[in-house]
Amino acid sequence: MDIGAGGFPTPPYYAVIFTSRRTADDVDYAVTAQRMAELAADVPGFLGIDSVRQGPELGITVSYWRSMESIAAWRSHAEHKIARDTGRDRWYEAFEVHVAKVERSYRFTLPET
C-alpha cells in the first residue's frame, strides 16, 4: 500500500462524513465519542479521523477507510451499534451520513521559519 499525504494511503480510499446537531443531553457523550474513536482505530482498514464542533450543537466528524468492507465492519461493530442507538435516543437532534470515495488528496503545511 502506497502512503500519500498526511500518512493516508494513496487514493482511492473512502471518507464517511457524519454531520450532527446535538441535543442538550451531554451525559456520557464525550466518553462514548472517545471510546468509538479507540474502537474504530482497531478495525482493519481504518485510516484516521477528523472531528470539529461549532458550539454545543453542530459537529462534523470525518472518518477515513481503506474500503467499503472496512466501513461495513465498523457499522456492524456491536459497541458502535449501541452508541448509534443511544445517539438517536438521547444525543442527536438530527444527523446526516455521507460516504464518499476520495479520488485525490493533498496537504499543505506552512514551512517553519
Number of C-alpha atoms within 10 A of each C-alpha: 6 8 10 14 13 11 10 18 16 17 16 13 20 23 22 17 19 16 19 19 17 19 15 11 11 12 10 9 15 10 10 16 12 10 15 15 13 11 15 23 16 10 15 15 20 19 18 16 16 10 12 11 13 9 8 11 13 16 16 17 16 19 20 23 27 21 17 16 12 18 22 10 15 23 14 11 13 10 15 17 13 10 17 14 12 14 19 12 10 16 21 18 14 13 15 10 13 10 15 13 16 15 10 11 14 9 7 7 5 5 5 4 3
